Amino acid sequence: MIYVDSCLVIYAIERDDKIGDCTRTALARADEPLATSPLVMMEALVKPMRATDAEAQLTMWSAFDAFELLPADPDVFLDAALLRARHRGLQTADALHLAIARRAGCSALWTNDARLSVASRGLAVDILNDPDAARVV
């Protein structure tokens, strides 16, 4: 199972350019089920909600049908706290994404954030800046 970070969900739905195309292609070619979390749902819905754009909200909400929704139970938050304690500069949302993916046993965390690679010990893969990365998972 591959955990998909917020940025990739947002790019796939909102961007009508090369980045959006590359993201959609990578997601379509995944050879494992795709998963995400309530945190990704929250982050992805902020812009459409801020704009009070009901159609964009529905489009974003519907996109989550393509993903398995992983739980964010209390143990995930403890794991995220430990990640932040060990990796200075790791932001709360990033630590939560990593913790959710790890606890669910995901084979990869697909993102567009190369900074996550150290804290994730190779779990995080920046699929937009390393075109071959999405193929090796």
The first five atom37 places (N, CA, C, CB, O) and aatype in JSON, in Angstrom:
{
  "aatype": [12, 9, 18, 19, 3, 15, 4, 10, 19, 9, 18, 0, 9, 6, 1, 3, 3, 11, 9, 7, 3, 4, 16, 1, 16, 0, 10, 0, 1, 0, 3, 6, 14, 10, 0, 16, 15, 14, 10, 19, 12, 12, 6, 0, 10, 19, 11, 14, 12, 1, 0, 16, 3, 0, 6, 0, 5, 10, 16, 12, 17, 15, 0, 13, 3, 0, 13, 6, 10, 10, 14, 0, 3, 14, 3, 19, 13, 10, 3, 0, 0, 10, 10, 1, 0, 1, 8, 1, 7, 10, 5, 16, 0, 3, 0, 10, 8, 10, 0, 9, 0, 1, 1, 0, 7, 4, 15, 0, 10, 17, 16, 2, 3, 0, 1, 10, 15, 19, 0, 15, 1, 7, 10, 0, 19, 3, 9, 10, 2, 3, 14, 3, 0, 0, 1, 19, 19],
  "atom_mask": [
    [1, 1, 1, 1, 1],
    [1, 1, 1, 1, 1],
    [1, 1, 1, 1, 1],
    [1, 1, 1, 1, 1],
    [1, 1, 1, 1, 1],
    [1, 1, 1, 1, 1],
    [1, 1, 1, 1, 1],
    [1, 1, 1, 1, 1],
    [1, 1, 1, 1, 1],
    [1, 1, 1, 1, 1],
    [1, 1, 1, 1, 1],
    [1, 1, 1, 1, 1],
    [1, 1, 1, 1, 1],
    [1, 1, 1, 1, 1],
    [1, 1, 1, 1, 1],
    [1, 1, 1, 1, 1],
    [1, 1, 1, 1, 1],
    [1, 1, 1, 1, 1],
    [1, 1, 1, 1, 1],
    [1, 1, 1, 0, 1],
    [1, 1, 1, 1, 1],
    [1, 1, 1, 1, 1],
    [1, 1, 1, 1, 1],
    [1, 1, 1, 1, 1],
    [1, 1, 1, 1, 1],
    [1, 1, 1, 1, 1],
    [1, 1, 1, 1, 1],
    [1, 1, 1, 1, 1],
    [1, 1, 1, 1, 1],
    [1, 1, 1, 1, 1],
    [1, 1, 1, 1, 1],
    [1, 1, 1, 1, 1],
    [1, 1, 1, 1, 1],
    [1, 1, 1, 1, 1],
    [1, 1, 1, 1, 1],
    [1, 1, 1, 1, 1],
    [1, 1, 1, 1, 1],
    [1, 1, 1, 1, 1],
    [1, 1, 1, 1, 1],
    [1, 1, 1, 1, 1],
    [1, 1, 1, 1, 1],
    [1, 1, 1, 1, 1],
    [1, 1, 1, 1, 1],
    [1, 1, 1, 1, 1],
    [1, 1, 1, 1, 1],
    [1, 1, 1, 1, 1],
    [1, 1, 1, 1, 1],
    [1, 1, 1, 1, 1],
    [1, 1, 1, 1, 1],
    [1, 1, 1, 1, 1],
    [1, 1, 1, 1, 1],
    [1, 1, 1, 1, 1],
    [1, 1, 1, 1, 1],
    [1, 1, 1, 1, 1],
    [1, 1, 1, 1, 1],
    [1, 1, 1, 1, 1],
    [1, 1, 1, 1, 1],
    [1, 1, 1, 1, 1],
    [1, 1, 1, 1, 1],
    [1, 1, 1, 1, 1],
    [1, 1, 1, 1, 1],
    [1, 1, 1, 1, 1],
    [1, 1, 1, 1, 1],
    [1, 1, 1, 1, 1],
    [1, 1, 1, 1, 1],
    [1, 1, 1, 1, 1],
    [1, 1, 1, 1, 1],
    [1, 1, 1, 1, 1],
    [1, 1, 1, 1, 1],
    [1, 1, 1, 1, 1],
    [1, 1, 1, 1, 1],
    [1, 1, 1, 1, 1],
    [1, 1, 1, 1, 1],
    [1, 1, 1, 1, 1],
    [1, 1, 1, 1, 1],
    [1, 1, 1, 1, 1],
    [1, 1, 1, 1, 1],
    [1, 1, 1, 1, 1],
    [1, 1, 1, 1, 1],
    [1, 1, 1, 1, 1],
    [1, 1, 1, 1, 1],
    [1, 1, 1, 1, 1],
    [1, 1, 1, 1, 1],
    [1, 1, 1, 1, 1],
    [1, 1, 1, 1, 1],
    [1, 1, 1, 1, 1],
    [1, 1, 1, 1, 1],
    [1, 1, 1, 1, 1],
    [1, 1, 1, 0, 1],
    [1, 1, 1, 1, 1],
    [1, 1, 1, 1, 1],
    [1, 1, 1, 1, 1],
    [1, 1, 1, 1, 1],
    [1, 1, 1, 1, 1],
    [1, 1, 1, 1, 1],
    [1, 1, 1, 1, 1],
    [1, 1, 1, 1, 1],
    [1, 1, 1, 1, 1],
    [1, 1, 1, 1, 1],
    [1, 1, 1, 1, 1],
    [1, 1, 1, 1, 1],
    [1, 1, 1, 1, 1],
    [1, 1, 1, 1, 1],
    [1, 1, 1, 1, 1],
    [1, 1, 1, 0, 1],
    [1, 1, 1, 1, 1],
    [1, 1, 1, 1, 1],
    [1, 1, 1, 1, 1],
    [1, 1, 1, 1, 1],
    [1, 1, 1, 1, 1],
    [1, 1, 1, 1, 1],
    [1, 1, 1, 1, 1],
    [1, 1, 1, 1, 1],
    [1, 1, 1, 1, 1],
    [1, 1, 1, 1, 1],
    [1, 1, 1, 1, 1],
    [1, 1, 1, 1, 1],
    [1, 1, 1, 1, 1],
    [1, 1, 1, 1, 1],
    [1, 1, 1, 1, 1],
    [1, 1, 1, 1, 1],
    [1, 1, 1, 0, 1],
    [1, 1, 1, 1, 1],
    [1, 1, 1, 1, 1],
    [1, 1, 1, 1, 1],
    [1, 1, 1, 1, 1],
    [1, 1, 1, 1, 1],
    [1, 1, 1, 1, 1],
    [1, 1, 1, 1, 1],
    [1, 1, 1, 1, 1],
    [1, 1, 1, 1, 1],
    [1, 1, 1, 1, 1],
    [1, 1, 1, 1, 1],
    [1, 1, 1, 1, 1],
    [1, 1, 1, 1, 1],
    [1, 1, 1, 1, 1],
    [1, 1, 1, 1, 1]
  ],
  "atom_positions": [
    [[0.84, -1.17, 0.0], [0.0, 0.0, 0.0], [0.9, 1.24, 0.0], [-0.96, -0.01, 1.22], [1.92, 1.28, 0.68]],
    [[0.5, 2.24, -0.76], [1.26, 3.49, -0.89], [0.46, 4.63, -0.27], [1.6, 3.79, -2.37], [-0.68, 4.87, -0.67]],
    [[1.05, 5.32, 0.69], [0.43, 6.49, 1.3], [0.68, 7.69, 0.4], [0.97, 6.74, 2.75], [1.81, 7.92, -0.02]],
    [[-0.35, 8.44, 0.11], [-0.23, 9.62, -0.76], [-0.4, 10.88, 0.08], [-1.29, 9.59, -1.91], [-1.41, 11.06, 0.76]],
    [[0.6, 11.74, 0.03], [0.66, 12.98, 0.79], [-0.34, 14.01, 0.23], [2.08, 13.56, 0.77], [-0.79, 13.89, -0.91]],
    [[-0.66, 14.99, 1.04], [-1.63, 16.03, 0.67], [-1.28, 16.75, -0.62], [-1.74, 17.04, 1.78], [-2.15, 16.98, -1.46]],
    [[-0.02, 17.11, -0.77], [0.36, 17.9, -1.94], [0.01, 17.17, -3.23], [1.86, 18.22, -1.91], [-0.43, 17.79, -4.19]],
    [[0.2, 15.86, -3.26], [-0.07, 15.11, -4.48], [-1.57, 15.01, -4.77], [0.52, 13.71, -4.38], [-1.98, 15.09, -5.92]],
    [[-2.37, 14.85, -3.74], [-3.82, 14.83, -3.94], [-4.27, 16.18, -4.49], [-4.57, 14.5, -2.61], [-5.06, 16.24, -5.43]],
    [[-3.77, 17.25, -3.91], [-4.13, 18.59, -4.36], [-3.67, 18.81, -5.8], [-3.52, 19.66, -3.42], [-4.45, 19.31, -6.61]],
    [[-2.43, 18.46, -6.12], [-1.94, 18.62, -7.49], [-2.81, 17.85, -8.47], [-0.49, 18.17, -7.6], [-3.16, 18.37, -9.53]],
    [[-3.15, 16.61, -8.14], [-3.91, 15.76, -9.05], [-5.29, 16.33, -9.34], [-4.06, 14.35, -8.45], [-5.8, 16.18, -10.45]],
    [[-5.89, 16.99, -8.38], [-7.25, 17.5, -8.54], [-7.27, 18.94, -9.05], [-7.99, 17.41, -7.23], [-8.08, 19.27, -9.91]],
    [[-6.39, 19.78, -8.53], [-6.49, 21.21, -8.81], [-5.62, 21.71, -9.96], [-6.13, 21.96, -7.6], [-5.94, 22.74, -10.56]],
    [[-4.54, 21.01, -10.28], [-3.59, 21.57, -11.25], [-3.85, 21.03, -12.65], [-2.16, 21.26, -10.84], [-4.0, 19.83, -12.87]],
    [[-3.9, 21.97, -13.59], [-4.09, 21.63, -15.0], [-2.82, 22.05, -15.75], [-5.36, 22.34, -15.59], [-2.86, 22.88, -16.66]],
    [[-1.7, 21.44, -15.34], [-0.41, 21.76, -15.94], [0.47, 20.51, -15.9], [0.27, 22.95, -15.2], [-0.02, 19.42, -15.62]],
    [[1.75, 20.67, -16.18], [2.66, 19.52, -16.21], [2.72, 18.81, -14.86], [4.06, 19.98, -16.62], [2.76, 17.58, -14.81]],
    [[2.73, 19.57, -13.77], [2.79, 18.97, -12.44], [1.54, 18.13, -12.17], [2.94, 20.06, -11.35], [1.64, 17.01, -11.67]],
    [[0.38, 18.67, -12.51], [-0.85, 17.92, -12.35], [-0.85, 16.66, -13.21], [0.0, 0.0, 0.0], [-1.26, 15.59, -12.76]],
    [[-0.39, 16.8, -14.46], [-0.34, 15.63, -15.36], [0.6, 14.56, -14.83], [0.11, 16.07, -16.76], [0.25, 13.38, -14.82]],
    [[1.78, 14.97, -14.39], [2.76, 14.0, -13.85], [2.2, 13.3, -12.61], [4.08, 14.71, -13.5], [2.39, 12.09, -12.43]],
    [[1.54, 14.05, -11.76], [0.97, 13.47, -10.54], [-0.12, 12.46, -10.88], [0.39, 14.57, -9.64], [-0.12, 11.34, -10.36]],
    [[-1.03, 12.85, -11.76], [-2.11, 11.93, -12.14], [-1.56, 10.67, -12.8], [-3.1, 12.62, -13.1], [-2.06, 9.57, -12.55]],
    [[-0.53, 10.82, -13.64], [0.08, 9.67, -14.29], [0.71, 8.73, -13.26], [1.14, 10.12, -15.31], [0.51, 7.52, -13.33]],
    [[1.45, 9.28, -12.32], [2.09, 8.45, -11.29], [1.05, 7.71, -10.47], [2.97, 9.32, -10.38], [1.21, 6.52, -10.19]],
    [[0.0, 8.4, -10.07], [-1.04, 7.75, -9.26], [-1.74, 6.65, -10.05], [-2.06, 8.79, -8.78], [-2.05, 5.59, -9.51]],
    [[-1.99, 6.9, -11.32], [-2.66, 5.9, -12.16], [-1.79, 4.67, -12.39], [-3.04, 6.52, -13.51], [-2.32, 3.57, -12.58]],
    [[-0.48, 4.84, -12.37], [0.44, 3.73, -12.63], [0.87, 2.98, -11.38], [1.66, 4.25, -13.33], [1.63, 2.02, -11.46]],
    [[0.4, 3.41, -10.23], [0.79, 2.74, -8.98], [0.44, 1.27, -9.05], [0.1, 3.4, -7.75], [-0.65, 0.89, -9.47]],
    [[1.39, 0.43, -8.64], [1.16, -1.0, -8.69], [0.71, -1.58, -7.34], [2.41, -1.71, -9.15], [0.67, -2.8, -7.16]],
    [[0.39, -0.7, -6.42], [-0.15, -1.09, -5.12], [-1.36, -0.2, -4.83], [0.93, -0.98, -3.98], [-1.49, 0.87, -5.43]],
    [[-2.24, -0.62, -3.93], [-3.36, 0.24, -3.56], [-2.86, 1.56, -2.97], [-4.28, -0.47, -2.56], [-1.82, 1.6, -2.31]],
    [[-3.61, 2.62, -3.22], [-3.27, 3.94, -2.7], [-4.07, 4.21, -1.43], [-3.54, 5.04, -3.76], [-5.25, 3.86, -1.33]],
    [[-3.42, 4.84, -0.48], [-4.07, 5.14, 0.8], [-3.78, 6.58, 1.18], [-3.59, 4.17, 1.91], [-2.83, 7.19, 0.69]],
    [[-4.59, 7.1, 2.05], [-4.4, 8.45, 2.57], [-5.04, 8.51, 3.95], [-5.0, 9.53, 1.6], [-5.42, 7.48, 4.51]],
    [[-5.15, 9.7, 4.5], [-5.63, 9.83, 5.88], [-6.59, 11.0, 6.03], [-4.45, 9.99, 6.83], [-6.72, 11.82, 5.13]],
    [[-7.25, 11.07, 7.18], [-8.11, 12.23, 7.45], [-7.31, 13.54, 7.42], [-8.8, 12.06, 8.8], [-7.87, 14.59, 7.1]],
    [[-6.03, 13.49, 7.76], [-5.19, 14.69, 7.71], [-5.09, 15.2, 6.27], [-3.79, 14.4, 8.27], [-5.17, 16.41, 6.04]],
    [[-4.91, 14.31, 5.32], [-4.84, 14.7, 3.91], [-6.18, 15.29, 3.48], [-4.47, 13.49, 3.01], [-6.22, 16.3, 2.77]],
    [[-7.27, 14.67, 3.9], [-8.59, 15.2, 3.56], [-8.73, 16.62, 4.07], [-9.71, 14.3, 4.14], [-9.2, 17.5, 3.35]],
    [[-8.34, 16.86, 5.32], [-8.44, 18.19, 5.9], [-7.62, 19.2, 5.1], [-7.99, 18.18, 7.36], [-8.11, 20.27, 4.74]],
    [[-6.35, 18.85, 4.84], [-5.47, 19.79, 4.14], [-5.97, 20.07, 2.72], [-4.04, 19.24, 4.09], [-5.87, 21.2, 2.24]],
    [[-6.5, 19.06, 2.05], [-6.94, 19.22, 0.67], [-8.24, 20.02, 0.54], [-7.12, 17.87, 0.04], [-8.5, 20.62, -0.5]],
    [[-9.03, 20.03, 1.58], [-10.32, 20.74, 1.51], [-10.24, 22.2, 1.94], [-11.32, 20.03, 2.38], [-11.21, 22.94, 1.75]],
    [[-9.13, 22.64, 2.5], [-9.03, 24.01, 3.0], [-9.27, 25.04, 1.88], [-7.66, 24.24, 3.63], [-10.09, 25.94, 2.04]],
    [[-8.56, 24.92, 0.78], [-8.68, 25.93, -0.29], [-10.1, 26.0, -0.86], [-7.7, 25.61, -1.43], [-10.66, 27.09, -0.96]],
    [[-10.71, 24.86, -1.23], [-12.08, 24.96, -1.74], [-13.08, 25.5, -0.71], [-12.55, 23.6, -2.22], [-14.02, 26.2, -1.06]],
    [[-12.86, 25.17, 0.56], [-13.75, 25.68, 1.61], [-13.53, 27.18, 1.83], [-13.53, 24.92, 2.92], [-14.49, 27.94, 2.01]],
    [[-12.27, 27.59, 1.8], [-11.97, 29.01, 1.98], [-12.61, 29.84, 0.87], [-10.44, 29.24, 1.99], [-13.08, 30.96, 1.1]],
    [[-12.63, 29.28, -0.33], [-13.21, 29.97, -1.48], [-14.73, 29.8, -1.53], [-12.59, 29.45, -2.78], [-15.38, 30.34, -2.43]],
    [[-15.29, 29.07, -0.58], [-16.71, 28.72, -0.57], [-17.18, 28.23, -1.94], [-17.55, 29.92, -0.13], [-18.24, 28.62, -2.43]],
    [[-16.35, 27.37, -2.53], [-16.61, 26.81, -3.86], [-17.16, 25.39, -3.67], [-15.31, 26.8, -4.75], [-16.41, 24.44, -3.52]],
    [[-18.48, 25.28, -3.69], [-19.14, 24.0, -3.44], [-18.75, 22.95, -4.47], [-20.66, 24.18, -3.43], [-18.57, 21.78, -4.13]],
    [[-18.62, 23.34, -5.72], [-18.25, 22.38, -6.77], [-16.84, 21.85, -6.55], [-18.36, 23.03, -8.16], [-16.6, 20.65, -6.68]],
    [[-15.89, 22.73, -6.21], [-14.52, 22.3, -5.94], [-14.45, 21.42, -4.7], [-13.59, 23.51, -5.78], [-13.67, 20.47, -4.65]],
    [[-15.26, 21.74, -3.7], [-15.31, 20.91, -2.49], [-15.8, 19.5, -2.83], [-16.23, 21.55, -1.41], [-15.24, 18.51, -2.36]],
    [[-16.85, 19.42, -3.63], [-17.39, 18.12, -4.02], [-16.4, 17.33, -4.87], [-18.71, 18.3, -4.78], [-16.26, 16.12, -4.7]],
    [[-15.71, 18.01, -5.77], [-14.7, 17.36, -6.59], [-13.59, 16.79, -5.73], [-14.12, 18.34, -7.62], [-13.17, 15.65, -5.91]],
    [[-13.11, 17.6, -4.78], [-12.04, 17.14, -3.88], [-12.54, 15.98, -3.02], [-11.54, 18.29, -2.99], [-11.86, 14.97, -2.88]],
    [[-13.72, 16.14, -2.45], [-14.28, 15.1, -1.59], [-14.42, 13.79, -2.36], [-15.64, 15.54, -1.03], [-14.09, 12.72, -1.84]],
    [[-14.89, 13.86, -3.58], [-15.1, 12.67, -4.41], [-13.78, 11.98, -4.75], [-15.83, 13.04, -5.7], [-13.75, 10.76, -4.93]],
    [[-12.71, 12.74, -4.84], [-11.4, 12.17, -5.17], [-10.96, 11.13, -4.14], [-10.35, 13.28, -5.28], [-10.2, 10.21, -4.45]],
    [[-11.43, 11.27, -2.92], [-11.0, 10.36, -1.86], [-11.61, 8.97, -1.99], [-11.37, 10.94, -0.51], [-11.22, 8.05, -1.27]],
    [[-12.55, 8.8, -2.91], [-13.09, 7.46, -3.18], [-12.02, 6.54, -3.75], [-14.27, 7.55, -4.15], [-12.15, 5.32, -3.65]],
    [[-10.97, 7.1, -4.34], [-9.91, 6.3, -4.96], [-8.87, 5.81, -3.95], [-9.21, 7.12, -6.03], [-7.95, 5.07, -4.31]],
    [[-9.01, 6.2, -2.69], [-8.01, 5.88, -1.67], [-8.61, 5.07, -0.52], [-7.38, 7.16, -1.14], [-9.78, 5.22, -0.18]],
    [[-7.77, 4.22, 0.06], [-8.15, 3.61, 1.32], [-7.86, 4.64, 2.4], [-7.37, 2.25, 1.57], [-6.79, 5.25, 2.41]],
    [[-8.78, 4.85, 3.3], [-8.6, 5.82, 4.37], [-7.98, 5.13, 5.58], [-9.95, 6.49, 4.75], [-8.57, 4.22, 6.16]],
    [[-6.78, 5.58, 5.95], [-6.06, 4.99, 7.08], [-6.42, 5.73, 8.37], [-4.53, 5.04, 6.84], [-6.66, 6.94, 8.34]],
    [[-6.46, 5.03, 9.5], [-6.84, 5.66, 10.76], [-5.7, 6.51, 11.34], [-7.26, 4.61, 11.76], [-4.52, 6.28, 11.09]],
    [[-6.11, 7.48, 12.12], [-5.16, 8.3, 12.87], [-5.54, 8.18, 14.34], [-5.19, 9.82, 12.39], [-6.11, 9.09, 14.93]],
    [[-5.2, 7.02, 14.93], [-5.55, 6.76, 16.32], [-4.53, 7.42, 17.26], [-5.63, 5.25, 16.58], [-3.53, 7.96, 16.78]],
    [[-4.76, 7.38, 18.56], [-3.84, 8.04, 19.5], [-2.39, 7.58, 19.38], [-4.32, 7.81, 20.9], [-1.48, 8.39, 19.59]],
    [[-2.15, 6.31, 19.06], [-0.77, 5.84, 18.91], [-0.04, 6.54, 17.77], [-0.75, 4.34, 18.69], [1.18, 6.72, 17.83]],
    [[-0.77, 6.93, 16.74], [-0.16, 7.67, 15.62], [0.39, 9.0, 16.12], [-1.19, 7.9, 14.49], [1.47, 9.42, 15.71]],
    [[-0.34, 9.65, 17.0], [0.11, 10.94, 17.52], [1.35, 10.78, 18.41], [-1.02, 11.61, 18.31], [2.23, 11.64, 18.41]],
    [[1.41, 9.68, 19.15], [2.62, 9.41, 19.95], [3.82, 9.16, 19.04], [2.4, 8.19, 20.89], [4.91, 9.66, 19.3]],
    [[3.62, 8.4, 17.98], [4.7, 8.15, 17.02], [5.14, 9.45, 16.36], [4.24, 7.13, 15.95], [6.33, 9.69, 16.18]],
    [[4.17, 10.3, 16.01], [4.5, 11.59, 15.4], [5.3, 12.47, 16.37], [3.21, 12.32, 14.97], [6.22, 13.17, 15.95]],
    [[4.95, 12.44, 17.65], [5.69, 13.22, 18.65], [7.13, 12.73, 18.74], [5.01, 13.12, 20.04], [8.06, 13.53, 18.83]],
    [[7.31, 11.41, 18.7], [8.66, 10.85, 18.74], [9.46, 11.26, 17.49], [8.6, 9.32, 18.86], [10.64, 11.59, 17.59]],
    [[8.82, 11.23, 16.35], [9.49, 11.67, 15.12], [9.93, 13.13, 15.22], [8.57, 11.49, 13.9], [11.05, 13.47, 14.84]],
    [[9.05, 13.98, 15.73], [9.41, 15.39, 15.88], [10.52, 15.59, 16.9], [8.2, 16.2, 16.3], [11.37, 16.46, 16.73]],
    [[10.52, 14.78, 17.96], [11.56, 14.88, 18.98], [12.92, 14.48, 18.4], [11.22, 13.99, 20.19], [13.94, 15.07, 18.75]],
    [[12.93, 13.5, 17.52], [14.19, 13.0, 16.95], [14.67, 13.8, 15.74], [14.02, 11.56, 16.55], [15.86, 13.78, 15.42]],
    [[13.77, 14.49, 15.08], [14.13, 15.19, 13.84], [13.72, 16.66, 13.95], [13.45, 14.53, 12.61], [12.59, 17.03, 13.62]],
    [[14.66, 17.46, 14.41], [14.4, 18.9, 14.55], [13.98, 19.47, 13.2], [15.64, 19.64, 15.1], [14.54, 19.14, 12.16]],
    [[12.99, 20.33, 13.26], [12.51, 20.97, 12.04], [11.38, 20.21, 11.35], [0.0, 0.0, 0.0], [10.74, 20.75, 10.45]],
    [[11.13, 18.98, 11.76], [10.03, 18.22, 11.18], [8.72, 18.83, 11.68], [10.14, 16.69, 11.54], [8.48, 18.89, 12.89]],
    [[7.89, 19.25, 10.77], [6.63, 19.89, 11.12], [5.59, 18.85, 11.57], [6.09, 20.69, 9.94], [5.7, 17.67, 11.23]],
    [[4.61, 19.3, 12.33], [3.59, 18.41, 12.88], [2.88, 17.61, 11.8], [2.58, 19.2, 13.69], [2.76, 16.39, 11.91]],
    [[2.41, 18.28, 10.76], [1.66, 17.57, 9.7], [2.54, 16.51, 9.04], [1.15, 18.56, 8.65], [2.07, 15.4, 8.77]],
    [[3.79, 16.84, 8.76], [4.69, 15.87, 8.13], [4.95, 14.68, 9.04], [6.02, 16.54, 7.76], [4.98, 13.54, 8.58]],
    [[5.12, 14.94, 10.32], [5.32, 13.85, 11.28], [4.09, 12.95, 11.34], [5.64, 14.4, 12.69], [4.21, 11.73, 11.44]],
    [[2.92, 13.54, 11.29], [1.69, 12.75, 11.29], [1.55, 11.91, 10.03], [0.47, 13.67, 11.44], [1.17, 10.74, 10.1]],
    [[1.87, 12.49, 8.86], [1.82, 11.71, 7.62], [2.75, 10.5, 7.73], [2.23, 12.59, 6.4], [2.36, 9.38, 7.4]],
    [[3.97, 10.73, 8.19], [4.93, 9.63, 8.33], [4.44, 8.58, 9.32], [6.28, 10.17, 8.78], [4.53, 7.38, 9.06]],
    [[3.94, 9.03, 10.45], [3.48, 8.09, 11.48], [2.31, 7.25, 10.99], [3.07, 8.85, 12.74], [2.27, 6.04, 11.23]],
    [[1.37, 7.87, 10.3], [0.22, 7.13, 9.78], [0.68, 6.08, 8.77], [-0.8, 8.09, 9.12], [0.25, 4.93, 8.82]],
    [[1.55, 6.48, 7.86], [2.05, 5.55, 6.83], [2.83, 4.4, 7.48], [2.95, 6.29, 5.82], [2.66, 3.25, 7.09]],
    [[3.68, 4.71, 8.44], [4.47, 3.66, 9.1], [3.59, 2.68, 9.84], [5.48, 4.28, 10.07], [3.75, 1.47, 9.71]],
    [[2.66, 3.2, 10.63], [1.81, 2.33, 11.46], [0.91, 1.44, 10.6], [0.96, 3.16, 12.41], [0.53, 0.35, 11.03]],
    [[0.57, 1.91, 9.4], [-0.27, 1.11, 8.51], [0.55, 0.11, 7.69], [-1.05, 2.01, 7.57], [0.0, -0.71, 6.96]],
    [[1.88, 0.18, 7.81], [2.74, -0.74, 7.08], [2.86, -0.41, 5.6], [0.0, 0.0, 0.0], [3.08, -1.3, 4.79]],
    [[2.72, 0.85, 5.25], [2.83, 1.26, 3.84], [4.24, 1.0, 3.32], [2.46, 2.75, 3.67], [5.22, 1.12, 4.06]],
    [[4.34, 0.65, 2.06], [5.64, 0.4, 1.43], [6.33, 1.71, 1.04], [5.47, -0.49, 0.21], [7.55, 1.74, 0.86]],
    [[5.54, 2.78, 0.91], [6.09, 4.08, 0.52], [5.14, 5.18, 0.92], [6.37, 4.14, -1.0], [3.94, 4.96, 1.1]],
    [[5.69, 6.37, 1.07], [4.9, 7.58, 1.26], [5.25, 8.46, 0.07], [5.21, 8.29, 2.65], [6.32, 9.05, 0.02]],
    [[4.34, 8.56, -0.88], [4.59, 9.4, -2.06], [4.29, 10.84, -1.72], [3.73, 8.94, -3.26], [3.26, 11.16, -1.12]],
    [[5.21, 11.72, -2.11], [5.13, 13.13, -1.76], [5.82, 13.96, -2.83], [5.76, 13.4, -0.36], [6.31, 13.42, -3.83]],
    [[5.87, 15.24, -2.62], [6.67, 16.16, -3.42], [7.55, 16.96, -2.48], [5.76, 17.1, -4.29], [7.93, 18.1, -2.77]],
    [[7.87, 16.36, -1.34], [8.65, 17.03, -0.3], [9.9, 16.21, 0.0], [7.79, 17.23, 0.98], [9.85, 15.26, 0.79]],
    [[11.01, 16.57, -0.61], [12.26, 15.83, -0.44], [12.77, 15.89, 1.0], [13.31, 16.39, -1.39], [13.57, 15.05, 1.4]],
    [[12.31, 16.86, 1.78], [12.78, 17.0, 3.17], [12.37, 15.82, 4.04], [12.25, 18.28, 3.77], [12.97, 15.6, 5.09]],
    [[11.36, 15.07, 3.64], [10.88, 13.96, 4.46], [11.75, 12.71, 4.38], [9.48, 13.61, 4.05], [11.58, 11.79, 5.18]],
    [[12.66, 12.67, 3.44], [13.43, 11.44, 3.22], [14.27, 11.03, 4.44], [14.34, 11.6, 2.02], [14.33, 9.85, 4.77]],
    [[14.9, 11.97, 5.11], [15.75, 11.64, 6.26], [14.91, 11.1, 7.41], [16.54, 12.88, 6.72], [15.21, 10.03, 7.95]],
    [[13.87, 11.81, 7.79], [13.03, 11.38, 8.92], [12.31, 10.07, 8.62], [12.01, 12.46, 9.27], [12.03, 9.3, 9.53]],
    [[12.02, 9.83, 7.35], [11.26, 8.63, 6.99], [12.13, 7.4, 6.77], [10.45, 8.89, 5.75], [11.63, 6.3, 6.6]],
    [[13.45, 7.6, 6.77], [14.4, 6.51, 6.52], [14.08, 5.79, 5.21], [14.39, 5.51, 7.69], [14.09, 4.56, 5.14]],
    [[13.8, 6.59, 4.18], [13.57, 6.03, 2.85], [12.13, 5.73, 2.51], [0.0, 0.0, 0.0], [11.84, 5.37, 1.37]],
    [[11.22, 5.85, 3.47], [9.81, 5.59, 3.19], [9.23, 6.66, 2.27], [9.0, 5.52, 4.49], [8.45, 6.35, 1.37]],
    [[9.6, 7.92, 2.49], [9.09, 9.03, 1.68], [9.83, 9.09, 0.35], [9.22, 10.37, 2.43], [11.06, 9.04, 0.29]],
    [[9.05, 9.2, -0.72], [9.59, 9.24, -2.08], [9.03, 10.47, -2.78], [9.24, 7.93, -2.88], [7.82, 10.62, -2.92]],
    [[9.92, 11.36, -3.21], [9.52, 12.56, -3.95], [9.32, 12.16, -5.41], [10.6, 13.71, -3.82], [10.26, 12.18, -6.2]],
    [[8.1, 11.79, -5.77], [7.84, 11.21, -7.09], [7.87, 12.23, -8.23], [6.52, 10.52, -7.08], [7.96, 11.83, -9.39]],
    [[7.8, 13.51, -7.93], [7.83, 14.5, -9.0], [9.24, 14.93, -9.37], [7.02, 15.71, -8.61], [9.5, 15.3, -10.51]],
    [[10.15, 14.89, -8.41], [11.53, 15.28, -8.7], [12.44, 14.1, -8.99], [12.08, 16.05, -7.55], [13.59, 14.28, -9.38]],
    [[11.92, 12.9, -8.81], [12.65, 11.69, -9.15], [11.7, 10.81, -9.95], [13.19, 10.94, -7.86], [11.04, 9.94, -9.37]],
    [[11.63, 11.02, -11.27], [10.63, 10.33, -12.08], [10.68, 8.82, -12.0], [10.79, 10.74, -13.49], [9.65, 8.16, -12.21]],
    [[11.83, 8.24, -11.71], [11.94, 6.79, -11.62], [11.46, 6.26, -10.26], [13.37, 6.36, -11.86], [11.2, 5.07, -10.12]],
    [[11.34, 7.14, -9.28], [10.98, 6.71, -7.93], [9.62, 6.04, -7.87], [11.0, 7.89, -6.99], [9.45, 5.03, -7.17]],
    [[8.65, 6.56, -8.58], [7.31, 5.99, -8.53], [7.27, 4.59, -9.16], [6.31, 6.91, -9.24], [6.37, 3.81, -8.88]],
    [[8.23, 4.29, -10.0], [8.25, 2.98, -10.67], [8.9, 1.89, -9.81], [8.99, 3.09, -11.98], [8.65, 0.71, -10.04]],
    [[9.71, 2.28, -8.83], [10.44, 1.27, -8.06], [9.67, 0.77, -6.86], [11.75, 1.83, -7.61], [10.09, -0.19, -6.22]],
    [[8.56, 1.37, -6.56], [7.8, 0.97, -5.38], [7.02, -0.28, -5.69], [6.85, 2.1, -4.92], [6.31, -0.8, -4.83]]
  ]
}
